[in-house]
Amino acid sequence: MRVRIVPIDIPIVWLDTSIYVKLAKLQAGERIPAQDAERLKELVSCLERGIAARRLICPEGDQFEEIEMGERLVGQGRRVQAVLSRGIRFLHRLDIEQYQLARGMDAYIFGQREVVLPTSEVITPSDVEQQLEEPWIVYGWREPDSEEIERRQMRRQRTLADVRCLRARLRAEGITFEQHLETELRDQKEAMLKVLGDVQSALETGTEPHLETIRKYATLVGIPLRIWKDKGGNPPTLEGLFRFMESDAYRSLPYLQIRAHLWADILTGGAEIEQGDVMDIEHLGAVLPYAAVVVTDRRMRNRIRRLGLDHRYNTTVFAMADIDELLRTLESL
């Protein structure tokens, strides 16, 4: 099924979290490689000119957890985001996923030939032009304590270990990209069935489900099922929702396609999985379809280009090593 992204009037530029972190270090007076510093200064200058001329915007995303991993630079990192975003931001990636899901349901229920995804639904505030006219913005954040940071780091390490284990198993079994791509496209349904089983097991034994199980149920089952019912899905049950999830209207949704292709490539490919890959995939799955320009790391740039995701969603993807071409593209917007 065709997917049509309806852009807003001003092109969107998406920056990888690592760029904000390096900018925070640079502005805090910390040492970074001279070449990196020069490239960052050129990029920021170009972005600021484009923003001032209303030729582009640079919305922030929900990258706060990664920025907050460097505890001493939380404030500086947030300030960098505030200055470049001018108070414009993407919705949280889970909210973007739910908006796409709802639009896919519309196409399925009403027999439409395309899924229409307005960019205005996932950017806030909706009136970008007016926001850019504001002389100042109010920007606040809560700095996490060291215990919260430690919990996040442990969670990230567990996730990375699990993903590396999965990759080793798939490669040992000789699973191909195409085979695992299909698995990834079905993964949401499998995850839903797993959490439903966990809840049912707890109820049958008379025990209270674990808090994490309740959270997963709400995100994976409760919210999609509520959207399905509100949209008039037939039947208004999990059976009906699962039928939708087998349809082209669902399987063509950008967040699903991007994540499935990137994960299939990483898990069956030859390159080792790095710490930032997990969150990069989450962010890119949400924002890549809406952005005119995406700046990410070299490995992810190569992966996106090789998979043709940049052409599919009409975006241009760069790494900081492409600084000259990147600057020319930004100036041409």
C-alpha positions in Angstrom: 0.0 0.0 0.0 1.2 3.5 -0.8 2.3 5.8 2.0 2.1 9.5 1.5 3.9 11.9 3.9 2.3 15.3 3.9 5.2 17.8 4.7 4.9 21.1 6.5 6.0 24.2 4.7 9.5 24.4 6.3 12.0 21.4 5.7 13.0 19.5 8.8 16.6 18.6 9.8 17.2 15.8 12.2 20.4 15.6 14.2 21.8 12.4 15.8 22.1 12.6 19.6 25.9 12.3 19.4 25.9 15.7 17.7 24.1 17.4 20.6 26.5 15.7 23.1 29.6 16.9 21.2 28.2 20.4 20.9 27.6 20.4 24.7 31.2 19.4 25.3 32.4 22.0 22.9 30.4 24.8 24.4 31.4 23.7 27.9 35.0 24.1 27.0 35.9 20.4 27.0 38.5 19.0 24.5 37.2 17.3 21.4 39.2 16.4 18.3 40.0 19.6 16.3 38.4 18.3 13.1 35.2 17.5 15.0 35.1 20.9 16.6 35.5 22.7 13.2 32.8 20.6 11.6 30.4 21.2 14.4 31.0 25.0 14.3 30.3 25.0 10.6 27.2 23.0 11.0 25.7 25.1 13.8 26.5 28.3 11.9 24.7 26.9 8.8 21.7 25.7 10.8 21.3 29.1 12.6 21.4 30.9 9.2 18.8 28.5 7.9 16.5 28.8 10.9 16.8 32.6 10.9 15.8 32.7 7.2 12.9 30.3 7.8 14.5 27.8 5.4 14.6 25.0 7.8 13.8 23.9 11.4 15.7 21.5 13.7 13.2 20.0 16.1 14.4 18.2 19.1 13.3 14.6 19.7 13.0 12.5 22.9 16.8 12.1 23.1 17.0 13.3 26.7 17.9 9.9 28.2 21.0 9.6 26.1 22.0 13.2 26.8 21.5 12.7 30.5 23.9 9.7 30.5 26.7 12.3 30.6 25.5 13.7 34.0 27.9 16.7 34.1 26.6 18.1 30.8 22.8 17.6 31.1 22.1 21.3 31.3 24.5 22.2 28.5 23.0 19.5 26.2 19.5 20.7 26.9 20.5 24.3 26.1 21.9 23.2 22.8 18.7 21.5 21.9 16.6 24.5 23.0 18.6 27.0 20.9 18.6 24.9 17.7 14.9 23.8 18.1 13.5 27.2 19.0 11.0 25.3 21.1 9.8 23.1 18.2 9.9 19.3 18.9 8.8 16.0 17.6 6.3 14.1 19.7 7.7 11.1 21.7 8.5 8.2 19.4 5.7 6.1 20.9 3.2 8.9 20.2 4.4 9.1 16.6 4.0 5.3 16.3 0.4 5.6 17.6 -0.5 8.4 15.1 0.8 6.2 12.3 -1.1 3.2 13.6 -4.3 5.3 13.7 -3.8 6.5 10.1 -3.1 2.9 9.0 -6.4 1.8 10.6 -8.3 4.5 8.7 -6.9 3.2 5.4 -7.8 -0.4 6.4 -11.3 0.2 7.8 -12.4 2.6 5.0 -10.8 0.8 2.1 -8.5 3.6 1.2 -5.7 3.1 -1.3 -3.0 5.0 0.6 -2.0 5.8 4.1 -1.8 9.5 4.6 0.6 10.8 7.3 0.6 14.5 7.9 3.8 15.8 9.4 1.8 18.4 11.3 0.5 15.6 13.5 3.9 14.7 14.9 5.4 18.2 15.4 4.5 20.6 18.2 3.6 23.4 18.4 1.6 22.9 15.2 2.0 26.5 14.1 5.8 26.4 13.3 5.9 29.8 11.7 4.4 31.5 14.7 6.8 29.7 17.1 9.7 30.9 15.1 8.5 34.5 15.6 8.6 34.1 19.4 11.4 36.3 20.8 12.0 33.8 23.6 10.9 30.3 24.9 10.5 28.8 28.3 12.4 25.6 28.5 12.6 23.4 31.6 13.8 19.9 32.5 14.3 17.7 35.5 17.9 16.4 36.0 17.9 12.7 37.0 19.8 11.7 40.1 22.7 9.3 40.0 20.6 6.3 40.9 18.3 6.9 38.0 21.2 7.3 35.7 22.7 4.0 37.0 19.4 2.2 36.4 19.2 3.4 32.8 22.8 2.4 32.2 22.1 -1.1 33.5 19.0 -1.4 31.4 20.9 -0.3 28.3 23.7 -2.8 29.0 21.1 -5.6 29.4 19.4 -4.7 26.2 22.7 -4.5 24.3 23.8 -7.9 25.7 20.4 -9.5 24.7 20.7 -8.1 21.2 24.2 -9.3 20.7 23.2 -12.7 21.9 20.3 -12.8 19.4 22.6 -11.7 16.6 25.1 -14.5 17.4 22.3 -17.1 17.4 20.8 -15.9 14.1 24.2 -15.9 12.4 25.0 -19.3 13.8 21.7 -20.6 12.3 22.4 -19.0 9.0 19.3 -16.8 9.1 19.2 -14.4 6.1 18.2 -10.8 6.0 15.0 -11.6 4.1 14.0 -14.3 6.6 14.6 -12.1 9.6 12.9 -9.1 8.0 9.7 -11.1 7.9 10.2 -12.0 11.6 10.7 -8.3 12.5 7.5 -7.4 10.6 5.6 -9.9 12.7 7.4 -9.0 15.9 4.8 -6.6 17.3 2.1 -9.3 17.2 4.4 -11.8 18.8 5.2 -9.3 21.6 1.5 -8.7 22.2 0.8 -12.4 22.5 3.8 -12.8 24.9 2.6 -10.1 27.3 -1.0 -11.4 27.1 0.3 -14.8 28.1 2.2 -13.2 31.0 -0.9 -11.4 32.3 -3.1 -14.5 31.9 -0.5 -16.6 33.8 -0.5 -14.1 36.7 -4.3 -14.0 36.9 -4.5 -17.8 36.8 -2.1 -18.2 39.7 -3.7 -15.4 41.7 -0.5 -13.3 41.7 -0.3 -9.6 40.8 1.4 -9.0 37.4 4.8 -7.4 37.6 4.8 -3.6 37.1 6.9 -4.0 33.9 4.3 -6.5 32.6 1.5 -4.0 33.2 3.5 -1.2 31.4 4.1 -3.5 28.4 0.4 -4.5 28.3 -0.7 -0.9 28.3 1.8 0.1 25.5 1.6 -3.1 23.3 -2.0 -4.1 23.8 -4.1 -1.6 25.6 -3.4 1.5 23.5 -3.6 -0.2 20.1 -6.8 -2.0 21.0 -8.3 1.3 22.2 -7.4 3.1 19.0 -8.8 0.1 17.0 -12.1 0.3 18.9 -12.3 4.1 18.7 -11.8 3.9 14.9 -14.7 1.5 14.5 -12.6 -1.6 13.8 -14.6 -4.7 13.1 -14.7 -6.8 15.1 -13.7 -4.5 18.0 -11.6 -7.1 19.6 -8.0 -8.4 19.5 -9.1 -10.7 16.7 -10.0 -7.7 14.6 -6.8 -5.9 15.6 -4.7 -8.9 14.6 -6.4 -9.1 11.2 -5.4 -5.5 10.6 -1.9 -6.3 11.6 -1.7 -8.8 8.8 -2.8 -6.2 6.2 -0.7 -4.1 3.8 -2.1 -1.0 5.6 -0.3 -2.0 8.8 2.8 -3.6 7.3 3.5 -0.5 5.1 3.7 1.9 8.1 7.0 3.7 8.1 8.0 3.1 11.8 7.5 -0.6 11.3 9.3 -0.8 7.9 12.3 1.3 9.0 12.8 -0.5 12.3 12.3 -3.9 10.6 14.8 -3.2 7.8 17.4 -1.8 10.2 17.1 -4.6 12.7 17.2 -7.3 10.1 20.4 -5.7 8.6 22.1 -5.4 12.0 21.2 -8.8 13.3 22.1 -10.7 10.2 25.0 -8.5 8.9 28.7 -8.7 9.6 29.2 -5.5 11.6 29.2 -5.6 15.4 26.3 -4.0 17.3 27.4 -0.8 19.0 25.9 0.8 22.1 24.1 3.6 20.3 22.5 1.4 17.6 19.4 0.4 19.6 18.2 3.9 20.3 19.3 5.1 16.8 16.9 2.6 15.3 14.1 3.8 17.6 14.6 7.4 16.8 15.1 6.9 13.0 12.0 4.7 12.8 10.0 7.6 14.2 11.4 10.7 12.5 13.2 9.7 9.3 10.0 9.8 7.1 9.2 13.4 8.1 12.8 14.8 7.7 14.2 16.4 4.6 17.8 15.9 6.0 19.0 13.4 8.5 22.5 13.6 10.1 23.5 10.3 11.8 26.7 8.3 12.2 28.7 6.9 9.3 27.6 3.2 9.9 23.9 4.1 10.1 24.2 6.4 7.1 25.6 3.6 5.0 23.0 1.1 6.3 20.1 3.5 5.4 21.5 4.2 2.0 22.2 0.5 1.2 18.6 -0.5 2.2 17.2 2.4 0.1 15.2 3.9 3.1 16.4 7.4 2.1 14.9 7.0 -1.4 11.7 5.4 -0.1 11.0 8.3 2.3 12.5 11.1 0.2 15.1 12.2 2.6 18.8 12.8 2.4 21.1 11.1 4.9 24.5 12.3 5.9 27.3 11.7 8.4 29.5 14.4 9.8 32.2 13.2 7.6 30.1 14.5 4.7 30.3 18.0 6.0 30.9 19.8 2.7 28.0 18.1 0.9 25.8 18.4 4.1 26.4 22.2 4.2 25.6 22.6 0.5 22.4 20.7 1.0 21.3 22.8 4.0 22.1 26.0 2.2 19.9 24.9 -0.8 16.8 24.3 1.3 
